Amino acid sequence: MSDLTDAPSLLTRAKKLALHGIVFRWPDIKAEPWILQLIEIEEGQRQMRSMQRRRHYAKLPEFKPLVDFDWSFPKRICREEVEDLMTLRFLHEKANVVLIGPNAVGKTMIAHNLAHQALLHGHTVLNVNASEMLNGLAACKCALSLDRRLRSLARPSLLIVDELGYLSYDNRYADLLFQVVNKRYQQGSIVITSNKPFTQWPDVFPSATTVGTLIDRLTHFSEIINIEGDSYRFREALERAEVRQKQRQARRKAPVTPAVHPPVA
């Protein structure tokens, strides 16, 4: 917290907030006790509104916080690597992150936690589903609309591309994904989640000739996190089934209390 005697710092903050009236009258009011509180209130309100705007733009759904992640469940995951990602060092280095693993092992949850962490630190984020993004790009009717959409994907500090690999695409889609990666190359970070290792990406884009170039460009500056294990959702379904079974057994074993009827007058 700034001190009232720290006038240059307070004046700088007032200028940054564009409080032109305060700045104009600064020599007369800089010693007023309410100056510090006014500036802090304005900063707090603007930070809150900025977070709300960036959160809305990010299209980030509800997600499980990393603190609730069961690190013992995956057969393979490096907790230190994931926690290092949460420092956002990769974001400052404009590096990419690729989370690879089978269905429902926590890839999307980790990606969304990274997105939330970036939002908390003032960065812009956009979360997209891979199929929806590629279909949207493919639907562009002209070069101008395609360039406009590519620029919108290049704009945020962090782009999350979720669930790449669950569907197969033709060669044009590989070219479009390459354009997205190329637009952001060393300009902004991408986090991609995929259920396919890189050796199987030719199956995702079976007729494309740019897959090798795409992988090379994507992984040039990247952190690759491999996760192995069974489905969390399947485990949770089994746990819910077990709880329901125990509840049914408890109801069957519960003694039946006979109904008591009032005496007939």
SULRA-V939401 format. One record per backbone hydrogen bond with DSSP energy under -1.0 kcal/mol. NH is the residue of the N-H (numbers start at 1). CO is the residue of the C=O. E is the energy in kcal/mol with one decimal. If there is no record, write none. Layout:
nh;co;e
NH;CO;E
NH;CO;E
This chain:
nh;co;e
6;3;-1.7
7;5;-1.8
10;6;-2.0
11;7;-2.9
12;8;-2.3
13;9;-2.2
14;10;-2.4
15;11;-2.3
16;12;-2.3
17;13;-1.7
18;15;-1.3
19;14;-2.4
20;18;-1.8
23;19;-2.6
24;20;-2.6
25;21;-1.9
26;23;-1.1
28;25;-1.4
29;25;-1.6
30;26;-2.1
32;29;-2.1
35;32;-1.3
38;34;-2.5
39;35;-2.4
40;36;-2.3
41;37;-2.5
42;38;-2.3
43;39;-2.5
44;40;-2.4
45;41;-2.4
46;42;-2.2
47;43;-2.3
48;44;-2.1
49;45;-2.4
50;46;-2.5
51;47;-2.3
52;48;-2.2
53;49;-2.4
54;50;-2.7
55;51;-2.5
56;52;-2.2
57;53;-2.5
58;54;-1.9
68;65;-1.9
69;66;-1.8
71;69;-1.1
73;70;-1.4
75;228;-1.4
76;228;-2.2
82;78;-1.8
83;79;-2.8
84;80;-1.9
85;81;-1.7
86;82;-1.3
87;84;-1.4
88;85;-2.2
92;88;-1.7
93;89;-1.7
95;90;-2.9
96;221;-3.1
97;190;-2.8
98;223;-2.7
99;192;-3.1
100;225;-2.9
101;194;-2.0
110;106;-2.3
111;107;-2.4
112;108;-2.7
113;109;-1.9
114;110;-2.2
115;111;-2.2
116;112;-2.5
117;113;-2.4
118;114;-2.2
119;115;-2.2
120;116;-2.4
121;117;-1.2
122;119;-1.8
123;118;-2.5
126;158;-2.1
127;58;-2.5
128;160;-2.9
130;162;-3.1
133;129;-2.7
134;130;-2.6
135;131;-2.8
136;132;-2.1
137;133;-2.2
138;134;-2.6
139;135;-1.4
140;137;-1.3
146;142;-2.0
147;143;-2.5
148;144;-2.1
149;145;-2.1
150;146;-2.6
151;147;-2.3
152;148;-1.6
153;149;-1.5
154;150;-1.3
158;124;-1.8
159;189;-2.1
160;126;-3.0
161;191;-3.2
162;128;-2.7
164;193;-2.7
169;204;-3.5
174;170;-1.2
175;171;-1.9
176;172;-2.1
177;173;-2.5
178;174;-2.3
179;175;-1.9
180;176;-1.9
181;177;-2.5
182;178;-3.0
183;179;-2.4
184;180;-1.5
187;184;-2.6
188;184;-2.2
189;157;-1.6
191;159;-2.8
192;97;-2.7
193;161;-2.0
194;99;-2.6
200;197;-2.1
201;198;-1.4
203;200;-1.5
205;201;-2.0
208;205;-1.6
214;210;-2.9
215;211;-2.8
216;212;-2.3
217;213;-2.5
218;214;-2.5
219;215;-2.5
223;96;-2.5
225;98;-2.8
227;100;-3.0
228;76;-2.3
232;104;-3.7
235;231;-1.8
236;232;-2.8
237;233;-2.2
238;234;-2.1
239;235;-2.4
240;236;-2.5
241;237;-2.3
242;238;-2.2
243;239;-2.1
244;240;-2.5
245;241;-2.2
246;242;-2.1
247;243;-2.2
248;244;-2.3
249;245;-2.3
250;246;-2.4
251;247;-2.0
252;248;-2.0
253;249;-1.8
254;250;-1.2
